[in-house]
Amino acid sequence: MTRPSRVVIDKQALKHNLQRVRELAPNSKIMAIIKADAYGHGLIRVAQTLNHADAFGVACLEEAEQLRAAEISNKIVLLEGPHKAIDLSRIVELKLDIVIHHQSQLNILEQAKLDESIQAWIKIDTGMHRLGFPVGKVSEVLERVSNCKNIKQNPILMTHFATANEMNNPLTQQQLKSFTQICDGLNYEKTIANSAAIINFPETHADWVRPGLMLYGVSPMKDGNANEQELKSVMTLESEIISIQHLSQGDSVGYGATWQCPEDMPVGVIAAGYGDGFPRHAKSGTPILVNNVRCSLIGRASMDMLTVDLRNQPEAKIGDHVILWGQSLPIEEIAQHADTISYELLCGVHKRLGFVERG
């Protein structure tokens, strides 16, 4: 591999962040959410590193198949459950848990002929209004579950917060109250808390917590800071300078000529672009570290290249090290400059990049 752009994955940081979850929720079991290729960090790599998690949450059967093929033996939960009846035999074969969130899933489970029963997690819609049974249907659903021979008789109850990343949004407490009232008197395990709720609302920790973004060392909070929450960044996107131009005042830079040099100045070209996952819509002024010194993106990101203002690093040369995000340059900050969220940046890292593991 000769192209210098690459992704560095810090496995010790992953382990640290899992331990941080245990410190915050010491009485809860942990379902580590590793869907979407573990938020771009590598599904198998992350599962093997976080092998002490009590369960893994994935979005689809294909992800679960990859984990079992890699001999991951932890409990695996299909967060969207079965999509079709044909999925059920494979779910049994792979010994997967399923989330049941819709009547159609109950229908196929009631009609199936399976060799073994399946552990179910019953999703209740308390205000997210995406997936889950309406509050008024929960008693009926639980009765159907108890009468279904293909479902184990110890379902786990769950809901999902819509606004736990906003400390003062009343919807979180409304959802918690609704879920608590529904579960009153039901002797089943329960799970409510995502990353933001793990940090902000300890009363939501219940029997299981479901950390996702925080495992990767990124703050789940709106305008949050991972360092304040004692999390360590796992992914570093880095590259090198491959060219330096000495431009004159008034010269434009990049496609569309959207940025002009305010004075005579050096401009560096970095081997990375939106073809690698750096956001094309990042604004001029987005921070970039050159030799650990803050510089600024100028002009539009290209598919394979970025241009950077080197006035803060006038002695920079071809081959010098560049960090686009990582422990020393929080991805949350890059996301803000690009009018997006950290999740999208992590999941958008392109697989053409070389991945390097540390720790």
C-alpha positions, 0 to 999 in steps of 0.5 A: 500500500503506497497511498498514505491515507489510512485508518488507525484503530486503537483497540486499547481505547475500545477496551477502555470505553467498555470499562467506562460503561461498566463504571457508569452502569455497574449493575447492568449487563452490556449489549455492545452495539456493533451494527454498521460494521461497528460504526465503521471500525470493523465488525469482527475486529471490534467484536473480538476486542470487546469479547467481554461484552454480555451481548452484541447488537446488530442490525441484520442477519448478515452481520450476525452470520459474519460474527458466527463465522468468525467464531464469536460465541457471545449472545447476538441480538438482531435489533430489527428482528426477523424480516421474513419467515425464511429467516427463522431457521437460520436464526435458530441455527446461529442461536440468535436473539431477536427483537420483536417490534411488529405484529407481522413478526409475531404472525410468522413466529406463531405459524413457524415450525422450529426445532428450538424456541428463540429468545425474544426482546419485545420492543415498546414504542414509548415516544420514538415512533419508529419501531415498537408496539404501541403502549396500549397493545403490550398486554395483548402482545405479551399474551401472544408471546406466552402462548407461542411455542417458538418464543422462550417464556422469558422475554426481555422488554425494551424501548428506545429514547429519542432525545436522551442526548438533550439533557433538558428535553422532557420527552426522555422523562415522559418515555421513562415514565411510560415504560416504567408504568407498562413494566410495573408488576412484570417480572421480566428483564428490561433495557432502556438506556442507549449511550446518552442515557447511560451517561446522563440518566442513571435511573434508566440503566435497568438490567441491560444497557445498550452503548453504541457511539460511546464505545468508539470514544465519541460523545453521544451528547448534543455539543458534547465532548468525549474527554469530559465523559472520560472516553477515548477516541478509537478511530484516527483518520490520517494521511500525508501532504503530497504537494505544496503550492506557493500561491499569490494573493487572489489565487483561487483554490479547488473546484468552483474557485470558492476560496481565494488566498488573502495573501501570498501563502503556502497551500498543502495538498493532502491525500484524502477526500470524500472518496475516503469518507471525509465530508465533501460539505466540510466548510473552509476553516474545518480544522486539520492537524499538520504535524500536530499543529492546527491548520485549516481546510480551504476550498472544497474537498475533492474525491481524493484530495484536500487542500490546507492552509499552511500559514501555521506550518510554513516549514511543512514539507511533502510527506508530513503527517496529517490527522483529519480526526482522532484523539487529538482532533475530535470527530465531533468538531469535524462533524459540526463544521460539516453540518452533520453528525459523528455517526455519519462520518464514522460509518462513511469511512471507505474500505479502500483505506488501509486499516491499522490496529494498535494495542 
